[in-house]
Amino acid sequence: MREVILPSLPPPNGHYSHAVIFNGAAYVSGVLPMRVKPEASVKEQFDAVFDVIETILKECESSLEKVVNCRIYIADLNDWPDINRLYSERFKSARPARVVVPVKELHFGYRLEVELMAAV
């Protein structure tokens, strides 16, 4: 098992790693769109999250094309059509297993958080 903490990203806000590599898979911790303000548009938040995720996956020698499972937490179901469209644009032809989890609220007032698992 290898813990992955990237010095190019803000350090985790708790006792966890950006990702853990184990048995041929990268498990990426939940990513909030911390590079933008909570008032940012859903597109800006989505792009901020997936830019960080792609950086983490690259460090893990993986990519979006190798994502097996994705979990998206959203604070407002009204954002779902936009998030689904942005997701399909980002993943292109890849169609990993996915679940969308509506939640009452997310840390710091953000609209989405994403965690996933990818083959390495």
C-alpha positions as CSV (number, residue, x, y, z in Angstrom):
1,M,0.0,0.0,0.0
2,R,1.3,3.5,-0.9
3,E,-0.1,6.8,0.3
4,V,0.0,9.6,-2.2
5,I,0.2,13.2,-1.0
6,L,1.2,15.7,-3.7
7,P,3.3,18.6,-2.7
8,S,1.8,20.6,-5.6
9,L,-1.7,20.4,-4.0
10,P,-2.9,21.9,-0.8
11,P,-2.3,19.4,2.0
12,P,-5.2,17.4,3.1
13,N,-7.4,19.1,5.8
14,G,-7.4,16.1,8.0
15,H,-5.7,12.7,8.7
16,Y,-5.9,11.3,5.1
17,S,-4.0,11.1,1.8
18,H,-4.9,12.5,-1.5
19,A,-5.0,8.9,-2.7
20,V,-3.9,5.4,-1.7
21,I,-2.6,2.9,-4.2
22,F,-3.3,-0.7,-3.3
23,N,-3.5,-3.9,-5.3
24,G,-3.5,-2.3,-8.7
25,A,-6.0,0.5,-7.9
26,A,-5.8,4.1,-6.9
27,Y,-8.4,5.2,-4.3
28,V,-8.8,9.0,-4.6
29,S,-10.2,10.8,-1.5
30,G,-13.1,13.1,-1.8
31,V,-12.1,16.3,-3.7
32,L,-13.8,19.6,-3.0
33,P,-13.4,22.5,-5.4
34,M,-11.1,24.4,-3.1
35,R,-9.4,26.4,-5.9
36,V,-12.6,28.4,-6.4
37,K,-15.0,30.1,-4.0
38,P,-18.2,28.4,-2.9
39,E,-20.1,31.0,-4.8
40,A,-18.5,29.9,-8.1
41,S,-20.7,28.4,-10.8
42,V,-21.3,24.7,-10.9
43,K,-19.0,24.5,-14.0
44,E,-16.2,26.3,-12.2
45,Q,-16.6,24.0,-9.2
46,F,-16.7,20.9,-11.4
47,D,-13.6,21.9,-13.4
48,A,-11.7,22.7,-10.2
49,V,-12.5,19.3,-8.8
50,F,-11.7,17.3,-11.9
51,D,-8.5,19.3,-12.6
52,V,-7.3,18.2,-9.2
53,I,-8.5,14.6,-9.7
54,E,-6.6,14.4,-13.0
55,T,-3.4,15.7,-11.3
56,I,-3.8,13.0,-8.6
57,L,-4.5,10.2,-11.1
58,K,-1.4,11.2,-13.1
59,E,0.7,10.9,-10.0
60,C,-0.8,7.5,-9.5
61,E,0.1,6.5,-13.1
62,S,-3.6,6.4,-14.0
63,S,-6.1,8.6,-15.8
64,L,-9.9,9.3,-16.2
65,E,-9.9,6.5,-18.9
66,K,-9.0,4.0,-16.1
67,V,-11.6,5.1,-13.6
68,V,-13.7,2.2,-12.4
69,N,-16.1,3.8,-10.0
70,C,-17.0,7.4,-9.3
71,R,-19.1,8.8,-6.4
72,I,-20.4,12.4,-6.7
73,Y,-21.9,14.2,-3.8
74,I,-24.2,17.1,-4.7
75,A,-25.8,19.6,-2.4
76,D,-28.5,20.7,-4.8
77,L,-30.3,18.2,-7.1
78,N,-31.0,21.1,-9.5
79,D,-27.3,21.1,-10.4
80,W,-27.5,17.5,-11.6
81,P,-28.3,18.1,-15.3
82,D,-25.2,20.4,-15.6
83,I,-23.0,18.1,-13.6
84,N,-24.1,15.1,-15.7
85,R,-23.3,17.1,-18.9
86,L,-19.9,18.2,-17.7
87,Y,-19.1,14.7,-16.5
88,S,-19.9,13.2,-19.9
89,E,-17.7,15.9,-21.6
90,R,-14.8,15.2,-19.2
91,F,-15.0,11.4,-19.4
92,K,-15.7,11.3,-23.2
93,S,-16.3,7.7,-24.2
94,A,-15.3,6.2,-20.8
95,R,-18.3,5.2,-18.7
96,P,-17.2,4.2,-15.2
97,A,-19.7,2.9,-12.7
98,R,-21.1,5.9,-10.9
99,V,-23.4,6.9,-8.1
100,V,-24.8,10.4,-7.3
101,V,-25.4,11.1,-3.7
102,P,-27.6,14.1,-2.8
103,V,-26.6,15.5,0.6
104,K,-27.9,18.3,2.7
105,E,-24.7,20.3,2.6
106,L,-21.0,20.0,1.9
107,H,-18.0,21.4,3.6
108,F,-17.5,25.2,3.3
109,G,-20.7,25.6,1.3
110,Y,-19.5,23.9,-1.9
111,R,-21.9,22.3,-4.4
112,L,-20.1,19.1,-5.2
113,E,-17.5,16.7,-3.9
114,V,-16.1,13.7,-5.9
115,E,-14.3,10.5,-4.9
116,L,-13.3,7.7,-7.2
117,M,-11.3,4.5,-7.8
118,A,-9.2,3.9,-10.9
119,A,-7.0,1.1,-12.2
120,V,-3.3,1.8,-12.0
